Amino acid sequence: MTIEMTCPTCGSHDISKNGTTRRGKQNYKCRDCNRQFIEDPQWKPKDKDTRAFIDLLLLEKIPLAGIARATHVSESWLQG
């Protein structure tokens, strides 16, 4: 039983191992688009719903600390 991996960018199944990261996780590389990625990333991008909700809260002039607590994002990410 093998798990078929797909590239997060192009969806290709033509993937090869490409060493390890600094944290010791297996690094993979897509042979079609040359993107490097790991199977289960520690940091994931925020989804569009969360970003839209944060934009609405910012328009209401709610303090950044309150928005960060309510949406479970860091204040430094929010300021960026």
N, CA, C and O atoms as a GROMACS GRO file, in nm:
protein
  320
    1MET      N    1   0.084  -0.118   0.000
    1MET     CA    2   0.000   0.000   0.000
    1MET      C    3   0.089   0.125   0.000
    1MET      O    4   0.161   0.149   0.096
    2THR      N    5   0.084   0.202  -0.106
    2THR     CA    6   0.161   0.325  -0.114
    2THR      C    7   0.065   0.442  -0.127
    2THR      O    8  -0.042   0.432  -0.187
    3ILE      N    9   0.106   0.553  -0.070
    3ILE     CA   10   0.027   0.676  -0.077
    3ILE      C   11   0.079   0.759  -0.194
    3ILE      O   12   0.197   0.792  -0.199
    4GLU      N   13  -0.009   0.791  -0.286
    4GLU     CA   14   0.027   0.870  -0.402
    4GLU      C   15   0.032   1.018  -0.364
    4GLU      O   16  -0.069   1.074  -0.321
    5MET      N   17   0.147   1.080  -0.380
    5MET     CA   18   0.162   1.222  -0.350
    5MET      C   19   0.136   1.305  -0.474
    5MET      O   20   0.161   1.260  -0.586
    6THR      N   21   0.086   1.424  -0.454
    6THR     CA   22   0.065   1.517  -0.564
    6THR      C   23   0.133   1.649  -0.532
    6THR      O   24   0.147   1.687  -0.416
    7CYS      N   25   0.175   1.717  -0.635
    7CYS     CA   26   0.238   1.848  -0.621
    7CYS      C   27   0.132   1.950  -0.582
    7CYS      O   28   0.025   1.954  -0.643
    8PRO      N   29   0.157   2.035  -0.479
    8PRO     CA   30   0.058   2.134  -0.440
    8PRO      C   31   0.033   2.242  -0.546
    8PRO      O   32  -0.072   2.305  -0.546
    9THR      N   33   0.129   2.263  -0.636
    9THR     CA   34   0.115   2.368  -0.735
    9THR      C   35   0.045   2.319  -0.862
    9THR      O   36  -0.055   2.376  -0.904
   10CYS      N   37   0.098   2.212  -0.922
   10CYS     CA   38   0.045   2.168  -1.052
   10CYS      C   39  -0.037   2.040  -1.044
   10CYS      O   40  -0.104   2.005  -1.142
   11GLY      N   41  -0.034   1.968  -0.931
   11GLY     CA   42  -0.112   1.847  -0.916
   11GLY      C   43  -0.050   1.724  -0.980
   11GLY      O   44  -0.115   1.620  -0.990
   12SER      N   45   0.073   1.733  -1.023
   12SER     CA   46   0.140   1.622  -1.089
   12SER      C   47   0.175   1.512  -0.988
   12SER      O   48   0.194   1.539  -0.870
   13HIS      N   49   0.183   1.388  -1.037
   13HIS     CA   50   0.223   1.276  -0.952
   13HIS      C   51   0.369   1.237  -0.977
   13HIS      O   52   0.419   1.142  -0.916
   14ASP      N   53   0.438   1.308  -1.066
   14ASP     CA   54   0.577   1.279  -1.098
   14ASP      C   55   0.668   1.353  -0.999
   14ASP      O   56   0.713   1.464  -1.026
   15ILE      N   57   0.694   1.289  -0.884
   15ILE     CA   58   0.764   1.352  -0.772
   15ILE      C   59   0.884   1.268  -0.733
   15ILE      O   60   0.877   1.145  -0.737
   16SER      N   61   0.993   1.333  -0.695
   16SER     CA   62   1.111   1.262  -0.648
   16SER      C   63   1.154   1.318  -0.513
   16SER      O   64   1.124   1.433  -0.479
   17LYS      N   65   1.225   1.235  -0.437
   17LYS     CA   66   1.279   1.281  -0.309
   17LYS      C   67   1.392   1.379  -0.337
   17LYS      O   68   1.464   1.365  -0.436
   18ASN      N   69   1.408   1.478  -0.249
   18ASN     CA   70   1.507   1.582  -0.273
   18ASN      C   71   1.575   1.622  -0.142
   18ASN      O   72   1.578   1.740  -0.107
   19GLY      N   73   1.630   1.525  -0.070
   19GLY     CA   74   1.701   1.554   0.053
   19GLY      C   75   1.608   1.580   0.170
   19GLY      O   76   1.491   1.541   0.168
   20THR      N   77   1.661   1.647   0.271
   20THR     CA   78   1.582   1.679   0.389
   20THR      C   79   1.592   1.828   0.418
   20THR      O   80   1.682   1.897   0.371
   21THR      N   81   1.496   1.877   0.497
   21THR     CA   82   1.496   2.017   0.537
   21THR      C   83   1.586   2.035   0.658
   21THR      O   84   1.641   1.939   0.711
   22ARG      N   85   1.601   2.160   0.702
   22ARG     CA   86   1.680   2.186   0.822
   22ARG      C   87   1.620   2.122   0.945
   22ARG      O   88   1.691   2.092   1.041
   23ARG      N   89   1.491   2.102   0.943
   23ARG     CA   90   1.421   2.043   1.058
   23ARG      C   91   1.416   1.891   1.052
   23ARG      O   92   1.361   1.828   1.142
   24GLY      N   93   1.474   1.832   0.948
   24GLY     CA   94   1.482   1.687   0.938
   24GLY      C   95   1.367   1.621   0.864
   24GLY      O   96   1.360   1.498   0.860
   25LYS      N   97   1.276   1.698   0.804
   25LYS     CA   98   1.165   1.640   0.728
   25LYS      C   99   1.210   1.610   0.585
   25LYS      O  100   1.298   1.675   0.531
   26GLN      N  101   1.146   1.508   0.526
   26GLN     CA  102   1.176   1.471   0.388
   26GLN      C  103   1.130   1.580   0.293
   26GLN      O  104   1.016   1.626   0.300
   27ASN      N  105   1.219   1.622   0.203
   27ASN     CA  106   1.189   1.724   0.104
   27ASN      C  107   1.162   1.655  -0.030
   27ASN      O  108   1.233   1.561  -0.065
   28TYR      N  109   1.062   1.700  -0.103
   28TYR     CA  110   1.026   1.643  -0.232
   28TYR      C  111   1.036   1.750  -0.339
   28TYR      O  112   1.031   1.870  -0.310
   29LYS      N  113   1.050   1.706  -0.466
   29LYS     CA  114   1.058   1.799  -0.577
   29LYS      C  115   0.972   1.746  -0.692
   29LYS      O  116   0.981   1.630  -0.729
   30CYS      N  117   0.890   1.834  -0.746
   30CYS     CA  118   0.807   1.799  -0.861
   30CYS      C  119   0.893   1.804  -0.986
   30CYS      O  120   0.965   1.901  -1.009
   31ARG      N  121   0.886   1.700  -1.068
   31ARG     CA  122   0.967   1.696  -1.190
   31ARG      C  123   0.906   1.779  -1.302
   31ARG      O  124   0.974   1.810  -1.400
   32ASP      N  125   0.779   1.814  -1.289
   32ASP     CA  126   0.714   1.892  -1.395
   32ASP      C  127   0.734   2.042  -1.376
   32ASP      O  128   0.773   2.111  -1.470
   33CYS      N  129   0.707   2.093  -1.255
   33CYS     CA  130   0.717   2.239  -1.233
   33CYS      C  131   0.837   2.278  -1.146
   33CYS      O  132   0.857   2.396  -1.119
   34ASN      N  133   0.916   2.181  -1.102
   34ASN     CA  134   1.038   2.202  -1.022
   34ASN      C  135   1.012   2.265  -0.886
   34ASN      O  136   1.104   2.324  -0.829
   35ARG      N  137   0.891   2.254  -0.833
   35ARG     CA  138   0.862   2.309  -0.701
   35ARG      C  139   0.909   2.212  -0.593
   35ARG      O  140   0.889   2.091  -0.604
   36GLN      N  141   0.972   2.266  -0.489
   36GLN     CA  142   1.012   2.186  -0.374
   36GLN      C  143   0.907   2.202  -0.265
   36GLN      O  144   0.855   2.312  -0.245
   37PHE      N  145   0.876   2.093  -0.195
   37PHE     CA  146   0.776   2.097  -0.089
   37PHE      C  147   0.798   1.979   0.005
   37PHE      O  148   0.871   1.886  -0.026
   38ILE      N  149   0.732   1.986   0.121
   38ILE     CA  150   0.732   1.874   0.214
   38ILE      C  151   0.589   1.823   0.226
   38ILE      O  152   0.493   1.894   0.194
   39GLU      N  153   0.574   1.698   0.272
   39GLU     CA  154   0.444   1.634   0.272
   39GLU      C  155   0.346   1.699   0.368
   39GLU      O  156   0.232   1.726   0.331
   40ASP      N  157   0.388   1.725   0.491
   40ASP     CA  158   0.299   1.784   0.591
   40ASP      C  159   0.366   1.909   0.647
   40ASP      O  160   0.436   1.900   0.747
   41PRO      N  161   0.346   2.026   0.584
   41PRO     CA  162   0.418   2.146   0.628
   41PRO      C  163   0.373   2.193   0.766
   41PRO      O  164   0.256   2.182   0.803
   42GLN      N  165   0.469   2.246   0.841
   42GLN     CA  166   0.440   2.297   0.974
   42GLN      C  167   0.362   2.427   0.964
   42GLN      O  168   0.271   2.451   1.044
   43TRP      N  169   0.395   2.511   0.868
   43TRP     CA  170   0.328   2.640   0.851
   43TRP      C  171   0.243   2.634   0.726
   43TRP      O  172   0.294   2.606   0.617
   44LYS      N  173   0.114   2.659   0.739
   44LYS     CA  174   0.023   2.656   0.626
   44LYS      C  175  -0.034   2.795   0.603
   44LYS      O  176  -0.056   2.869   0.699
   45PRO      N  177  -0.058   2.832   0.478
   45PRO     CA  178  -0.115   2.965   0.453
   45PRO      C  179  -0.257   2.975   0.506
   45PRO      O  180  -0.329   2.875   0.513
   46LYS      N  181  -0.298   3.095   0.542
   46LYS     CA  182  -0.434   3.119   0.591
   46LYS      C  183  -0.532   3.107   0.476
   46LYS      O  184  -0.503   3.152   0.365
   47ASP      N  185  -0.647   3.047   0.501
   47ASP     CA  186  -0.745   3.032   0.395
   47ASP      C  187  -0.814   3.165   0.365
   47ASP      O  188  -0.804   3.260   0.442
   48LYS      N  189  -0.886   3.169   0.253
   48LYS     CA  190  -0.947   3.293   0.207
   48LYS      C  191  -1.057   3.342   0.301
   48LYS      O  192  -1.077   3.462   0.316
   49ASP      N  193  -1.128   3.249   0.365
   49ASP     CA  194  -1.233   3.289   0.458
   49ASP      C  195  -1.176   3.364   0.578
   49ASP      O  196  -1.231   3.465   0.621
   50THR      N  197  -1.064   3.313   0.632
   50THR     CA  198  -1.001   3.379   0.746
   50THR      C  199  -0.950   3.518   0.707
   50THR      O  200  -0.966   3.614   0.783
   51ARG      N  201  -0.890   3.528   0.590
   51ARG     CA  202  -0.839   3.658   0.544
   51ARG      C  203  -0.954   3.758   0.525
   51ARG      O  204  -0.940   3.876   0.559
   52ALA      N  205  -1.065   3.710   0.469
   52ALA     CA  206  -1.180   3.799   0.448
   52ALA      C  207  -1.238   3.845   0.582
   52ALA      O  208  -1.276   3.961   0.597
   53PHE      N  209  -1.244   3.754   0.679
   53PHE     CA  210  -1.294   3.789   0.812
   53PHE      C  211  -1.203   3.891   0.879
   53PHE      O  212  -1.251   3.985   0.943
   54ILE      N  213  -1.073   3.874   0.865
   54ILE     CA  214  -0.976   3.968   0.923
   54ILE      C  215  -0.991   4.105   0.857
   54ILE      O  216  -0.984   4.208   0.925
   55ASP      N  217  -1.011   4.107   0.726
   55ASP     CA  218  -1.031   4.235   0.657
   55ASP      C  219  -1.154   4.308   0.710
   55ASP      O  220  -1.151   4.430   0.728
   56LEU      N  221  -1.262   4.234   0.734
   56LEU     CA  222  -1.383   4.297   0.790
   56LEU      C  223  -1.358   4.353   0.930
   56LEU      O  224  -1.404   4.462   0.963
   57LEU      N  225  -1.284   4.276   1.011
   57LEU     CA  226  -1.254   4.323   1.147
   57LEU      C  227  -1.165   4.446   1.144
   57LEU      O  228  -1.180   4.535   1.228
   58LEU      N  229  -1.072   4.453   1.049
   58LEU     CA  230  -0.985   4.570   1.038
   58LEU      C  231  -1.065   4.693   0.996
   58LEU      O  232  -1.035   4.804   1.041
   59LEU      N  233  -1.166   4.675   0.912
   59LEU     CA  234  -1.249   4.789   0.872
   59LEU      C  235  -1.332   4.842   0.988
   59LEU      O  236  -1.368   4.960   0.990
   60GLU      N  237  -1.362   4.756   1.086
   60GLU     CA  238  -1.438   4.798   1.204
   60GLU      C  239  -1.350   4.864   1.310
   60GLU      O  240  -1.398   4.905   1.415
   61LYS      N  241  -1.220   4.875   1.281
   61LYS     CA  242  -1.122   4.939   1.370
   61LYS      C  243  -1.113   4.871   1.507
   61LYS      O  244  -1.101   4.937   1.610
   62ILE      N  245  -1.119   4.738   1.506
   62ILE     CA  246  -1.098   4.659   1.628
   62ILE      C  247  -0.947   4.652   1.651
   62ILE      O  248  -0.872   4.640   1.555
   63PRO      N  249  -0.900   4.658   1.775
   63PRO     CA  250  -0.756   4.652   1.802
   63PRO      C  251  -0.692   4.524   1.748
   63PRO      O  252  -0.755   4.417   1.746
   64LEU      N  253  -0.567   4.536   1.705
   64LEU     CA  254  -0.496   4.423   1.647
   64LEU      C  255  -0.485   4.306   1.745
   64LEU      O  256  -0.496   4.190   1.704
   65ALA      N  257  -0.464   4.334   1.872
   65ALA     CA  258  -0.451   4.227   1.971
   65ALA      C  259  -0.582   4.147   1.979
   65ALA      O  260  -0.578   4.025   1.993
   66GLY      N  261  -0.694   4.214   1.972
   66GLY     CA  262  -0.823   4.146   1.976
   66GLY      C  263  -0.848   4.062   1.853
   66GLY      O  264  -0.901   3.951   1.862
   67ILE      N  265  -0.811   4.114   1.736
   67ILE     CA  266  -0.826   4.037   1.613
   67ILE      C  267  -0.737   3.914   1.616
   67ILE      O  268  -0.779   3.806   1.575
   68ALA      N  269  -0.614   3.930   1.664
   68ALA     CA  270  -0.521   3.817   1.671
   68ALA      C  271  -0.574   3.708   1.763
   68ALA      O  272  -0.563   3.590   1.731
   69ARG      N  273  -0.632   3.746   1.876
   69ARG     CA  274  -0.688   3.647   1.968
   69ARG      C  275  -0.810   3.577   1.908
   69ARG      O  276  -0.824   3.455   1.921
   70ALA      N  277  -0.896   3.652   1.843
   70ALA     CA  278  -1.022   3.597   1.791
   70ALA      C  279  -0.999   3.504   1.671
   70ALA      O  280  -1.073   3.408   1.652
   71THR      N  281  -0.899   3.534   1.590
   71THR     CA  282  -0.877   3.456   1.468
   71THR      C  283  -0.761   3.358   1.478
   71THR      O  284  -0.733   3.286   1.383
   72HIS      N  285  -0.692   3.355   1.592
   72HIS     CA  286  -0.579   3.263   1.616
   72HIS      C  287  -0.465   3.285   1.517
   72HIS      O  288  -0.408   3.189   1.465
   73VAL      N  289  -0.432   3.411   1.492
   73VAL     CA  290  -0.315   3.447   1.414
   73VAL      C  291  -0.224   3.532   1.503
   73VAL      O  292  -0.269   3.589   1.603
   74SER      N  293  -0.098   3.541   1.465
   74SER     CA  294  -0.006   3.621   1.545
   74SER      C  295  -0.020   3.768   1.506
   74SER      O  296  -0.059   3.801   1.394
   75GLU      N  297   0.014   3.854   1.601
   75GLU     CA  298   0.007   3.999   1.574
   75GLU      C  299   0.109   4.039   1.467
   75GLU      O  300   0.083   4.129   1.387
   76SER      N  301   0.225   3.974   1.466
   76SER     CA  302   0.326   4.008   1.364
   76SER      C  303   0.276   3.970   1.225
   76SER      O  304   0.301   4.044   1.130
   77TRP      N  305   0.207   3.857   1.212
   77TRP     CA  306   0.150   3.822   1.081
   77TRP      C  307   0.044   3.921   1.040
   77TRP      O  308   0.034   3.959   0.923
   78LEU      N  309  -0.035   3.963   1.137
   78LEU     CA  310  -0.144   4.056   1.112
   78LEU      C  311  -0.092   4.192   1.066
   78LEU      O  312  -0.150   4.254   0.976
   79GLN      N  313   0.017   4.239   1.125
   79GLN     CA  314   0.074   4.367   1.086
   79GLN      C  315   0.141   4.360   0.949
   79GLN      O  316   0.148   4.460   0.878
   80GLY      N  317   0.189   4.245   0.914
   80GLY     CA  318   0.255   4.228   0.783
   80GLY      C  319   0.155   4.231   0.673
   80GLY      O  320   0.191   4.219   0.556
   0.00000   0.00000   0.00000
